[in-house]
Amino acid sequence: MATITKQELQDLESIRNVHCISIYMPTHQKGEEVLQQEDAKLLKNHLKEVKLKLEQEPLGKREISELIAPIQELIHDGEFWRHQSNGLALFLTNGIVKKYTLPISFKPFNHVANSLYLTPLLPMFTGDDSFFLLWLQLEKVKLYKKTRYYSSEIQIEDKIPSRMEERVGYDYEQKSLQFRSQQEGHGAAAFHGHGEADRDRKNEIERYFSALDRGLMTLIQNESKPLIIACQDYLFPIYQKVNTYKYLLADHISFDPTETDESKLRELAWKKLSPVFDKERLEKIEIFKKFDGTSRTSSDIEQIIPAAILGKIDSLFIQKNEDIWGIYEPEKDLVRVDKELLPSNVSLLNRAAMKTFLNGGKVYLLEKEDMPNPFSKINALYRY
């Protein structure tokens, strides 16, 4: 799966050419859609639309065919379609072809202009939504750094005891067989009816988790990212007791130890963590509303474009699936708004979004009803 970095995004944003083609589409990893080649058919339809747009330009059929050939070839590339994720972004201009298979589903969209349309990629970069996930079993422990869309494993083998028996120092297998058969399917009720044996077992797990915590802290103690645990229910309160990491989430992912699907884990984690990461966006919206109508905010594209280019925007809110077309003339500091996309103009929303992001501001794509000022397609909160 291809990833895309901020530097790549900056390189794509800097491209200016007479014919820049951007295509976004949802894709599938498995199922009937893959068997029926639905994704390839969707790309074929996109290319038909792109051809119609290019025919409005002073281009001959041969020139158009040569320009779109690298994407045309993908339609019949079975190997390419067998390795898709949730979404596909394609960028094409003379001499440049970029293909990104990404874990974000896009609304089908294509764009032909003198620059690439990159705003749909920004949700992958909005905010620092990274977190740690600890996959916790008595026999195996893994630590991941994740975002909503990406995951990478952090190597911890040399920092922690690899298995519980290394820590508790007794015949682990013999004593744990009966316990494991009791705890399967019982969650937190695993410790019951065995008195002192249960207490001993619980203490052994606690000692093991304490050793894990000490090892993990050598790696993450100076971090401030949330940590979420994926484990069986009965293990979580034991780990909570010995944990020393300040940002441990009070909730956990109830997890079957035989389940190893990392994408499912990331999905479950995000459901629990999204309210945490939404907090910053909601706070920015409240600040905008507080200062709406003052010099701290604007909903006027003619003011926002120069401010975005100069790096004056703290947070930018853009209405999803909408656009404003026009031209910015930096020499005159003039923004011209047009009624439609023309060969000579660009998406002003895309320009504002990319300049804000590349200058360190936050960009949020929102539904109309979630916009701070829903009477405008774009709202800007300026830096202090």
NORHUKA-V717983 format. One record per pair of residues at least 6 apart in sequence whose C-alpha atoms are under 8 Angstrom apart, sorted by sequence separation. I is the first residue (numbers start at 1). J is the second residue. D is the distance in whole Angstrom. If there is no record, write none. Layout:
i->I j->J d->D
i->I j->J d->D
This chain:
i->28 j->34 d->6
i->33 j->39 d->7
i->55 j->61 d->8
i->74 j->80 d->7
i->91 j->97 d->6
i->92 j->98 d->6
i->111 j->117 d->7
i->135 j->141 d->6
i->136 j->142 d->7
i->145 j->151 d->6
i->146 j->152 d->6
i->161 j->167 d->6
i->165 j->171 d->7
i->183 j->189 d->7
i->184 j->190 d->8
i->192 j->198 d->7
i->291 j->297 d->6
i->292 j->298 d->7
i->298 j->304 d->7
i->307 j->313 d->6
i->328 j->334 d->6
i->329 j->335 d->6
i->341 j->347 d->8
i->356 j->362 d->7
i->357 j->363 d->6
i->368 j->374 d->6
i->373 j->379 d->7
i->90 j->97 d->8
i->91 j->98 d->5
i->134 j->141 d->7
i->135 j->142 d->5
i->144 j->151 d->7
i->145 j->152 d->5
i->165 j->172 d->5
i->183 j->190 d->4
i->191 j->198 d->6
i->229 j->236 d->8
i->328 j->335 d->4
i->356 j->363 d->7
i->372 j->379 d->7
i->90 j->98 d->6
i->91 j->99 d->7
i->134 j->142 d->6
i->135 j->143 d->6
i->144 j->152 d->6
i->145 j->153 d->6
i->164 j->172 d->8
i->182 j->190 d->6
i->183 j->191 d->8
i->288 j->296 d->8
i->327 j->335 d->6
i->328 j->336 d->6
i->371 j->379 d->8
i->55 j->64 d->8
i->90 j->99 d->5
i->134 j->143 d->5
i->135 j->144 d->8
i->144 j->153 d->4
i->145 j->154 d->7
i->288 j->297 d->6
i->326 j->335 d->7
i->327 j->336 d->5
i->368 j->377 d->8
i->54 j->64 d->7
i->89 j->99 d->6
i->90 j->100 d->6
i->133 j->143 d->6
i->134 j->144 d->6
i->143 j->153 d->6
i->144 j->154 d->5
i->326 j->336 d->5
i->327 j->337 d->7
i->353 j->363 d->6
i->28 j->39 d->7
i->88 j->99 d->7
i->89 j->100 d->5
i->132 j->143 d->7
i->133 j->144 d->5
i->142 j->153 d->7
i->143 j->154 d->6
i->179 j->190 d->8
i->191 j->202 d->8
i->326 j->337 d->4
i->27 j->39 d->6
i->88 j->100 d->6
i->89 j->101 d->7
i->132 j->144 d->6
i->133 j->145 d->6
i->142 j->154 d->8
i->143 j->155 d->7
i->325 j->337 d->6
i->326 j->338 d->5
i->26 j->39 d->8
i->51 j->64 d->7
i->88 j->101 d->5
i->89 j->102 d->8
i->132 j->145 d->5
i->133 j->146 d->7
i->142 j->155 d->8
i->143 j->156 d->7
i->324 j->337 d->7
i->325 j->338 d->5
i->87 j->101 d->6
i->88 j->102 d->6
i->106 j->120 d->7
i->131 j->145 d->6
i->132 j->146 d->6
i->142 j->156 d->7
i->324 j->338 d->8
i->325 j->339 d->7
i->86 j->101 d->8
i->87 j->102 d->5
i->130 j->145 d->7
i->131 j->146 d->5
i->253 j->268 d->7
i->324 j->339 d->8
i->325 j->340 d->6
i->326 j->341 d->8
i->85 j->101 d->6
i->86 j->102 d->6
i->87 j->103 d->6
i->130 j->146 d->5
i->131 j->147 d->6
i->236 j->252 d->7
i->253 j->269 d->7
i->324 j->340 d->8
i->325 j->341 d->6
i->25 j->42 d->8
i->84 j->101 d->6
i->85 j->102 d->6
i->86 j->103 d->5
i->87 j->104 d->5
i->88 j->105 d->8
i->130 j->147 d->4
i->327 j->344 d->8
i->25 j->43 d->8
i->84 j->102 d->8
i->85 j->103 d->6
i->86 j->104 d->5
i->87 j->105 d->5
i->88 j->106 d->8
i->129 j->147 d->6
i->130 j->148 d->8
i->327 j->345 d->5
i->85 j->104 d->8
i->86 j->105 d->5
i->87 j->106 d->6
i->129 j->148 d->7
i->326 j->345 d->5
i->327 j->346 d->6
i->86 j->106 d->8
i->104 j->124 d->8
i->227 j->247 d->6
i->228 j->248 d->6
i->229 j->249 d->8
i->325 j->345 d->7
i->326 j->346 d->6
i->47 j->68 d->8
i->141 j->162 d->7
i->226 j->247 d->5
i->227 j->248 d->5
i->228 j->249 d->5
i->231 j->252 d->7
i->233 j->254 d->6
i->251 j->272 d->8
i->325 j->346 d->6
i->326 j->347 d->6
i->327 j->348 d->7
i->140 j->162 d->7
i->224 j->246 d->8
i->225 j->247 d->7
i->226 j->248 d->6
i->227 j->249 d->6
i->229 j->251 d->8
i->230 j->252 d->6
i->231 j->253 d->6
i->232 j->254 d->6
i->233 j->255 d->8
i->325 j->347 d->5
i->326 j->348 d->6
i->23 j->46 d->7
i->139 j->162 d->8
i->140 j->163 d->6
i->224 j->247 d->6
i->226 j->249 d->6
i->228 j->251 d->7
i->229 j->252 d->5
i->230 j->253 d->5
i->231 j->254 d->6
i->232 j->255 d->5
i->305 j->328 d->8
i->324 j->347 d->6
i->325 j->348 d->5
i->68 j->92 d->8
i->124 j->148 d->8
i->139 j->163 d->5
i->221 j->245 d->6
i->228 j->252 d->6
i->229 j->253 d->6
i->230 j->254 d->6
i->231 j->255 d->5
i->232 j->256 d->6
i->306 j->330 d->8
i->323 j->347 d->7
i->324 j->348 d->6
i->325 j->349 d->8
i->47 j->72 d->7
i->91 j->116 d->7
i->124 j->149 d->7
i->138 j->163 d->6
i->139 j->164 d->6
i->228 j->253 d->8
i->230 j->255 d->6
i->231 j->256 d->7
i->232 j->257 d->7
i->323 j->348 d->7
i->324 j->349 d->6
i->67 j->93 d->7
i->138 j->164 d->6
i->231 j->257 d->7
i->323 j->349 d->6
i->67 j->94 d->7
i->70 j->97 d->7
i->217 j->244 d->8
i->306 j->333 d->7
i->44 j->72 d->8
i->217 j->245 d->7
i->21 j->50 d->8
i->209 j->238 d->8
i->210 j->239 d->8
i->213 j->242 d->7
i->349 j->378 d->7
i->209 j->239 d->6
i->213 j->243 d->6
i->305 j->335 d->8
i->44 j->75 d->7
i->213 j->244 d->7
i->284 j->315 d->7
i->318 j->349 d->7
i->43 j->75 d->7
i->206 j->238 d->6
i->210 j->242 d->5
i->302 j->334 d->8
i->205 j->238 d->8
i->206 j->239 d->7
i->209 j->242 d->7
i->210 j->243 d->7
i->302 j->335 d->5
i->40 j->74 d->8
i->41 j->75 d->7
i->301 j->335 d->8
i->302 j->336 d->8
i->40 j->75 d->5
i->230 j->265 d->8
i->318 j->353 d->8
i->40 j->76 d->7
i->168 j->204 d->6
i->202 j->238 d->8
i->206 j->242 d->7
i->316 j->353 d->7
i->168 j->207 d->7
i->167 j->207 d->8
i->168 j->208 d->7
i->316 j->356 d->7
i->40 j->81 d->7
i->164 j->205 d->8
i->167 j->208 d->6
i->228 j->269 d->7
i->315 j->356 d->8
i->39 j->81 d->8
i->314 j->356 d->8
i->305 j->348 d->7
i->309 j->352 d->7
i->313 j->356 d->6
i->164 j->208 d->6
i->167 j->211 d->8
i->190 j->234 d->7
i->308 j->352 d->6
i->311 j->355 d->7
i->104 j->149 d->7
i->187 j->232 d->6
i->188 j->233 d->5
i->189 j->234 d->7
i->308 j->353 d->8
i->311 j->356 d->6
i->316 j->361 d->7
i->318 j->363 d->8
i->320 j->365 d->5
i->103 j->149 d->6
i->187 j->233 d->5
i->188 j->234 d->4
i->305 j->351 d->7
i->309 j->355 d->5
i->314 j->360 d->8
i->315 j->361 d->6
i->316 j->362 d->6
i->317 j->363 d->6
i->318 j->364 d->6
i->319 j->365 d->6
i->320 j->366 d->5
i->34 j->81 d->8
i->103 j->150 d->8
i->161 j->208 d->8
i->187 j->234 d->5
i->188 j->235 d->8
i->301 j->348 d->8
i->305 j->352 d->5
i->308 j->355 d->5
i->309 j->356 d->7
i->314 j->361 d->5
i->315 j->362 d->5
i->316 j->363 d->5
i->317 j->364 d->5
i->318 j->365 d->5
i->319 j->366 d->5
i->320 j->367 d->6
i->34 j->82 d->8
i->304 j->352 d->7
i->308 j->356 d->5
i->311 j->359 d->5
i->313 j->361 d->6
i->314 j->362 d->6
i->315 j->363 d->6
i->316 j->364 d->6
i->317 j->365 d->6
i->318 j->366 d->6
i->319 j->367 d->6
i->320 j->368 d->7
i->311 j->360 d->7
i->315 j->364 d->8
i->317 j->366 d->7
i->319 j->368 d->6
i->161 j->211 d->7
i->309 j->359 d->8
i->311 j->361 d->8
i->160 j->211 d->7
i->161 j->212 d->7
i->308 j->359 d->8
i->160 j->212 d->5
i->319 j->371 d->7
i->29 j->82 d->7
i->318 j->371 d->8
i->29 j->83 d->7
i->160 j->214 d->8
i->317 j->371 d->7
i->323 j->377 d->8
i->29 j->84 d->5
i->160 j->215 d->5
i->317 j->372 d->8
i->322 j->377 d->7
i->28 j->84 d->6
i->29 j->85 d->5
i->159 j->215 d->5
i->160 j->216 d->7
i->27 j->84 d->6
i->28 j->85 d->6
i->29 j->86 d->7
i->159 j->216 d->7
i->27 j->85 d->6
i->28 j->86 d->6
i->54 j->112 d->8
i->319 j->377 d->5
i->27 j->86 d->5
i->28 j->87 d->8
i->53 j->112 d->7
i->156 j->215 d->8
i->159 j->218 d->8
i->318 j->377 d->6
i->319 j->378 d->6
i->26 j->86 d->6
i->27 j->87 d->5
i->50 j->110 d->7
i->156 j->216 d->7
i->318 j->378 d->5
i->26 j->87 d->4
i->27 j->88 d->6
i->49 j->110 d->8
i->50 j->111 d->8
i->317 j->378 d->6
i->318 j->379 d->7
i->25 j->87 d->6
i->26 j->88 d->6
i->50 j->112 d->7
i->316 j->378 d->7
i->317 j->379 d->5
i->24 j->87 d->7
i->25 j->88 d->5
i->46 j->109 d->8
i->316 j->379 d->6
i->317 j->380 d->6
i->24 j->88 d->6
i->25 j->89 d->7
i->46 j->110 d->7
i->316 j->380 d->5
i->24 j->89 d->5
i->315 j->380 d->6
i->316 j->381 d->6
i->23 j->89 d->6
i->24 j->90 d->7
i->314 j->380 d->8
i->315 j->381 d->5
i->22 j->89 d->7
i->23 j->90 d->5
i->138 j->205 d->8
i->313 j->380 d->6
i->314 j->381 d->6
i->315 j->382 d->7
i->22 j->90 d->6
i->23 j->91 d->7
i->313 j->381 d->6
i->314 j->382 d->5
i->21 j->90 d->8
i->22 j->91 d->5
i->313 j->382 d->4
i->314 j->383 d->5
i->21 j->91 d->6
i->22 j->92 d->7
i->312 j->382 d->6
i->313 j->383 d->6
i->20 j->91 d->7
i->21 j->92 d->5
i->312 j->383 d->6
i->20 j->92 d->6
i->21 j->93 d->6
i->20 j->93 d->5
i->19 j->93 d->6
i->20 j->94 d->8
i->299 j->373 d->8
i->19 j->94 d->8
i->17 j->93 d->7
i->300 j->376 d->8
i->304 j->380 d->7
i->17 j->94 d->8
i->299 j->376 d->6
i->301 j->378 d->7
i->27 j->105 d->7
i->299 j->377 d->8
i->300 j->378 d->7
i->26 j->105 d->5
i->299 j->378 d->6
i->300 j->379 d->8
i->25 j->105 d->7
i->26 j->106 d->5
i->299 j->379 d->4
i->25 j->106 d->5
i->26 j->107 d->6
i->298 j->379 d->6
i->299 j->380 d->6
i->1 j->83 d->8
i->24 j->106 d->6
i->25 j->107 d->6
i->26 j->108 d->7
i->297 j->379 d->7
i->298 j->380 d->5
i->1 j->84 d->7
i->24 j->107 d->7
i->25 j->108 d->4
i->281 j->364 d->8
i->289 j->372 d->6
i->297 j->380 d->5
i->298 j->381 d->7
i->1 j->85 d->7
i->24 j->108 d->5
i->25 j->109 d->7
i->288 j->372 d->7
i->289 j->373 d->8
i->297 j->381 d->5
i->23 j->108 d->8
i->24 j->109 d->5
i->296 j->381 d->6
i->297 j->382 d->6
i->23 j->109 d->6
i->24 j->110 d->6
i->285 j->371 d->8
i->286 j->372 d->8
i->296 j->382 d->5
i->23 j->110 d->4
i->285 j->372 d->6
i->296 j->383 d->7
i->22 j->110 d->6
i->23 j->111 d->7
i->296 j->384 d->8
i->21 j->110 d->7
i->22 j->111 d->5
i->21 j->111 d->6
i->22 j->112 d->7
i->20 j->111 d->8
i->21 j->112 d->5
i->20 j->112 d->6
i->21 j->113 d->7
i->288 j->380 d->8
i->19 j->112 d->6
i->20 j->113 d->5
i->132 j->225 d->7
i->134 j->227 d->7
i->136 j->229 d->7
i->288 j->381 d->6
i->19 j->113 d->6
i->20 j->114 d->5
i->22 j->116 d->6
i->131 j->225 d->5
i->132 j->226 d->6
i->133 j->227 d->6
i->134 j->228 d->6
i->135 j->229 d->6
i->136 j->230 d->6
i->137 j->231 d->6
i->18 j->113 d->7
i->19 j->114 d->5
i->20 j->115 d->5
i->21 j->116 d->6
i->22 j->117 d->6
i->130 j->225 d->7
i->131 j->226 d->5
i->132 j->227 d->5
i->133 j->228 d->5
i->134 j->229 d->5
i->135 j->230 d->5
i->136 j->231 d->5
i->137 j->232 d->8
i->4 j->100 d->7
i->18 j->114 d->5
i->19 j->115 d->8
i->20 j->116 d->6
i->22 j->118 d->8
i->130 j->226 d->8
i->131 j->227 d->6
i->132 j->228 d->6
i->133 j->229 d->6
i->134 j->230 d->6
i->135 j->231 d->6
i->3 j->100 d->7
i->17 j->114 d->5
i->18 j->115 d->8
i->131 j->228 d->8
i->133 j->230 d->7
i->284 j->381 d->8
i->2 j->100 d->5
i->3 j->101 d->7
i->16 j->114 d->6
i->17 j->115 d->6
i->1 j->100 d->8
i->2 j->101 d->5
i->3 j->102 d->7
i->16 j->115 d->5
i->1 j->101 d->6
i->2 j->102 d->6
i->15 j->115 d->6
i->16 j->116 d->8
i->1 j->102 d->7
i->15 j->116 d->7
i->13 j->115 d->7
i->13 j->116 d->7
i->12 j->116 d->7
i->13 j->118 d->7
i->9 j->118 d->8
i->151 j->266 d->8
i->149 j->266 d->8
i->148 j->266 d->7
i->6 j->125 d->8
i->147 j->266 d->8
i->148 j->267 d->7
i->137 j->257 d->7
i->146 j->266 d->7
i->148 j->270 d->6
i->133 j->269 d->8
i->129 j->277 d->6
i->127 j->277 d->8
i->114 j->343 d->8
i->113 j->343 d->6
i->114 j->344 d->8
i->117 j->347 d->8
i->114 j->345 d->8
i->115 j->346 d->7
i->119 j->350 d->6
i->113 j->345 d->8
i->114 j->346 d->7
i->118 j->350 d->7
i->113 j->346 d->7
i->117 j->350 d->6
i->119 j->353 d->6
i->119 j->354 d->7
i->127 j->362 d->7
i->118 j->354 d->7
i->126 j->362 d->6
i->126 j->363 d->6
i->126 j->364 d->7
i->123 j->363 d->8
i->122 j->363 d->7
i->123 j->364 d->7
i->123 j->365 d->7
i->57 j->343 d->8
i->13 j->354 d->7
i->10 j->358 d->7
i->6 j->358 d->8
